[in-house]
């Protein structure tokens, strides 16, 4: 045991993967300084399982490249080389100082330097520590261990300078605050507020990656609120900010406006995928554009369809994949379907249950109810019907194909598709159960048409 966690508990031995140790040992044996850097050190000190094992070294990129058989010079001009080992890649970065600001993400150039100056160019104190592998101790030039003990997110040096060097660091501040449940130190927070408008300089892909980590965190509600409070949300998804002060019928939404409701829905999700979390975030994004204060009560006619259109636009800005976009748009477009499910005939209901993504849609329904009136009767009814379908639903493999209908005397044309669709409904409702009964069912209808 070496040292202790910020809570005073004994610190377990840091288990470093063998392939990382091989790279470290090769660097040290060649006479270079090699330290574990960044997130793995932070997580170890928090008694969390480390994920990324990156090394920082005094060896310049050309030397690192020459020491190993397989390398990828991903950012050699900035001192970064990836070592390809059988178990995976190890990122090795030369100690450096950044000079100038090229594009709000990368420096104009770098100067190779020592470990202290390297630590000073990193983003937050809790991420700026090293771990001396050979002696098993923290190397802390930035006060990161004290901030871990205090439970606070603080930039290294001047926060505005750090954010000007890479605008994404503002999103990272919110992400670390959300996941670790650490408040952001006052000067760092004010810098986020002051610089938030420059998040527009960051690519949609990079914003998406940080947003995903925030929204799948168990503490996503805090992240949702922080993104809004600091002004980042206004630039990332202004459509979310438009939900503020959009009132809803109090008999169904005693919690308040659409913005508040959306945050509550997010909070009630259980271990959501990114697509489900985005579906929850956007499920009522069409309400501001469809608000109608009618005589009897507030209404939002068509907000599901408008929301689906807006969601597709947002997914495009964030460069989500086609598959992710389709799922999110589906969740937004279909989130009102549960009001009709109990009254549907069996075949139509089963078609809904067969939709790709329905299980996530059902979880959205649960969270939507909990985030509003908290009357779970509709959800429980639909859940029972869905469980019944899962137990008794027939195979989705078709009993007959078009060629079978042609053999029965039908002529090619759209009527073939209509008959097969009607047959599928009969199968769902157990009117037919096998191929023979399906053939008899079709023959009976063809005879009725004569």
N, C-alpha and C positions, 0 to 999 in steps of 0.2 A: 504494500500500500504506500502511496506517495501523496503527501499533502491531504487536502480536504476540498469538498465542494463548497460553493458559496453558502450552503446551509450548515456547514460545519461537519458534514458526514465524511467519513474516510473515503479517499479517492481510490477507486480500483485501478489496477494496472491497465494502461492503455494498450489494447490489443491491435497491433498494426498488421495488416495483411502481408503475407510472405513476399508477394511480388513488389510491394512498396519498400519493404525492408531490403530486398536485393538491390533496388535502384539506389536507395540511401547508402547502402554499404559500398557500392561501386564508387559513388561520389566521394565518400569519406576516404576510402582507400587510395583514391587518386589525389588526396591532399586538399579537398574542398570542404567548406562548411555546408552542412545539409540539415535543414530543420523542417519539421512538419508545420504547415501554415494554415491559418484561417479557421474555417468552419469546424474541422475535426477537433481542433484544440478547444474551441468554444463548447462544442457539444460534450466533449469528454469532461470538462470542468463542471458542466451542468448535469453530469451523470446520465446523459442521453447517448444512445448509440451513434457514433460518428458515421457519416455517410461518405464524404469526399475526402480522400487522403491525398492532399497536394503537398509537394515539397518546394521549398525555397532554398536557393543555393548561391554560393559565391562564384560558382563556375559559370563562365559566359556561354551563350548558346552554342557557339562553335565547338567548344570543349565538351559540352554535354552531348552534342550530336556525335562527336567522335568516340565517346565512351561506350555507346550502345549500338547494337546491330540494327535494330528497327526503331526509327524515330519519325515523328511527323512535326515539321517545323510550322506549327500553326500560327505562331506570332513571334518568329525569331527576332524581328526588328524591335519587338517589345520585351524580348527576353524569355519567351515561352516556348518550350519544347515538350512534346508528348512522347513518352517512352512506351513502346508497344511490347507488352509482356504477354505470355500465353493466357494469364488470368484476366488481363485487361490492360488499359492504358493508365499511365501515371503521368500527371502533369507536373513538370519541373519548371520553375520560374527563377530567373536570375535576380538577385537583389538589385533593385533599381529605384531611381527617382524619376518621376515624370516631369517633363519640361513642356510648358505651353499647353493649350487646349485646342485641339484640331476641330472636333465636330461634336462636342458635348458627350463624347463617349470615349475617345482615345486621345492621348497626348500627342503633341506635334512630334516629339522625339523623346527618347529616354537616355538616362545616364546610369550606367551600372555602378553600384555603390555597395554599402554595407547593410547589415540586417536592420539596424536602427532606422536608417533613412528609408528603407523599404517599408518598415512598419508605419512610418509617418505618412506615407502616401496612400494608405488603405482607407476604407470608408468609415467604419465604426470601431470604437475601442474594443468591443467584445469580439470583433473579427480580426483585430490587429495583433494578436498574440501568436507566438511560435511555441513549439514544443521541442526541446532538446531530446532527441530520441535516445542518445547514448547514456545520458545521465538521468533521464526520466523527470525533467523539470520544465516548468513554464518559463519562457523568455518573454518578458512583458515590458516593452518600452513605451506603452501608450496608456497605461492605467486601466487596461481591459479587465483585469481580475477584480479590481475594486468596483468597477461598474457592474460586473456580473454579480458580485455580492450585494450591491445596492439594488440590482434589478432595474437597470436603466439603459436606454439606447442613446448613446452620445457619439457625435461625429468626432473624428480625429482632427484636431486643429480647427480651423475656421470652417463651419458647416457650409457656408455659401460657396467657398472655394471647392470643397469636396463635391458639392452638387453641380457646380459649373464644369467640373472635370468629367462627370458622368451623371446626366440628368436622371437616369434610372435609379440612382441611389435614393431618390425621394420615395419611390415605390418600395425599395428595399427597406427603408426605415419603417414604413407602415407594415410591411410583411413581418419583419422581426418583432416589432411591437405586438402584432396580432398573435403570432405563433407562440412567443415566449411570455406574453402577457406582461411585458415591461413597458412602462410609460416612456415617452420620448422626452429627453432633456429639453428644457425650455428654449435655449438658443437654437438647438437643432430643429425643434418643432417650428420656431418662428422662421427659420431659413426655408423649411419646406413650404410654409405659407407664402413667403415672399417670392419663392422661385417656382411655385406650382405651375404657372402658365407655360414654363419652358418644357414641361413634359411633352408638349406637342412635337418637340424635336426628336423624340425617341420613337423608334419603329414600333409598329403594332405588335410584331412578334415578341419583342422584349417585354412590352407592357403586359401582353397576354400571359407570358410565363410567370410574372410576378403576381398578376391577378389570380391565376389559378391557385397558387400556393396560399393566397389569402382566403379565397372562397372555400377551399376544401379543409381549411383549418377548423377545429372544433370551436374556435373563438372568432368565427367569420363575422359575427354581428359587430364586434368591436372594430374589425378591419373595415367593414362597410361604413360605419359611422366615422371612423378616422379619415378615410378617403374623402368623405364629404366635408368634414369639418376643416380639413387643411386646404381644400380647393382643388385637389387632384381630380376628384370625380367630375367636376365641372368641365374639365378638359378631356378626360378619358371617355366618359359617357354622360354628356350633358342631359341626355334623355332621362337619366335617373334623377337628376336634380329637379327636372320639371315635374316630378311627382310630389314634390313638397307642396303643402297647402292645398292639394287637390282632395277635397273632402269626399267622404263616402257615406252611404245611408247608415246612420248610427245603429239601426236595429240589426244590421248584419256586420257592421264594422265599428264596434265601440272603441277600438284601439286608437282610431284617429285617421290621419290622412294616408294616402297611398304610399308615401315614403316610409312612414312608420310601419305600416302593414308589411311592406316588402322586407324590411329588416327583421321583423318577427318571423316571417315565413322562412327566411334564410336560417334563423337561429334554431328552428324546429326540425330542420333536416338531420337525418342520422347518417353519418359517414357518406356524404354525397360524392358522386363523381363530379368532375368539373362541369360536364354538360348539365347535370341535374341542378347544380348550384347556379349556373348561368340561367337555366330555365326558370328557377325560382326568382332570381334577380330581375328577370325581364318579363315575368308572366303578366304583370299589369302595366307594362310600359306603354300600352295603348290607351290607358285611361285618360291621361291629360287631354289627348286629342279627340276623345269621344264624350267628354263630360257634358251632361245634360241635367239641369236642375228642373225636373218636371214637377207638375203640381202634386203628384202623389209621393214621389221620392226621387232621389238622385239616381240617374241611370247612366250606363256606359255602353250603349248599343254598338256592337261590332268591335269592342276593344280587343277581342282575341285576334281577329284578323288583322287589324291595324298593328297590334303588338307583334304579330308574326312578321309583318313587313319590316317594322323597325328593327326587330331582332336580327333579321337577316343582314340588314345594313351594318349593324354593330359588329356582328361576327365577321363581316368582310373587313371592316376597319382593323379589327384585332387579328386578322389573318388566321382565323380558325380553319381547320380542315373542312372539306365538304361534308364528311361524315359527322363531325361535331356540329356544324351549322345545321344540318338536316335534323339532328336530334333536338337541338335547342329550339328551333322553329316549330317542330312538332309539339314539344311540351307547351310552348306558349299558345299555339293555335288550338290545341285540344284540351286546355286545362278546365274548360267549362263543361265538358262532355258528361261529367258525373251527375249533373242535375237530371239528365234524361235516362241514364242507364237503368234504373229500376223499372221504368215503364216500357223499355224496349222489348220487342219480341226477341225470343231466344237467339235466332239466327243473327239478327243485327247486333245484339249484345256481344255475341261470340266473335263477330268480326272486329268489334272494338278491342276485345281482349287479345285478339291475335295480332294487333298492330305492333310493329317493332318499336319498343320503347315504352309499352304500356306499364310495365312494372315501375319505372321511374315516374311515369305520369301519376300512378296511384300514390307513390310517396309524396309527390308534389301536392296532391289532393289532401293528404293527411296534414302536411305542414301548413297548407293554405287555411284549413279549418282551424287549426290550433292558433294560427296567427291572426284570426279574426274573431268570430262569434264563439269559437270553441265547442260548438255543437257537432259532435262526432258521429251522429246517427247516419247521415248520408254516406260518409266514408266507411263506416262499419258495415252498412248494407252492401255497398259496392265491393268491399273486401270479401264479404261472405259469398257473394255471387261469383267473384273471381276465383276464390278457392274451390267453389263447386265446379266451375268450368275446368280448373286444372285437374280435378279428380276424374271428371267424366267426359271431357272434350274428346271428340274423335280425332283420329290422325288427320293432319293437314294434307296428306298425300291424296291427290284426286282419285276417286273411284273409277272415273271414265275420262277418256281424252277425246279430242275432236275426231280422231279417226274412228273411234267407236260409234260416234253419232252418225258419221258418214255411212258406216256399214248398216246402220239401222234405217237408212233411207233419207236422212236429212241432206239438204243441199248446202254447199259451201256458202258462207256469208255470215253476217253479224248474228243471225239467230243461233248459230252454233255457240258463240260466247254467252249469249243470254241463257240458253238452256243449261250450259255447264255451271253458270253462276247460280241459277235456280236450284240445280242439283246439289251444289255445295251447301246452300241454305237448308235443303231437305236433310242433308247429311248432318249438319250442325244440330238440327232439331230431332234427329234420330228417326226420321221418316224412312230413311234408307240406312242400312248398316254395313252392306258389303257390295261387291260388284254385281252379283246376281240381282239383288233387290234394286240396285241403281238402274240396271238394264230394264227391269220390269217397270220402274217408275218412268223412265223416258218413253218406253213403248206405249204406256197408258196415255201419256200426254200427246204423243204423236197421233194415236188413234182418235183422241178427242178433237184434234185439229182437222180430221178428215170430214 
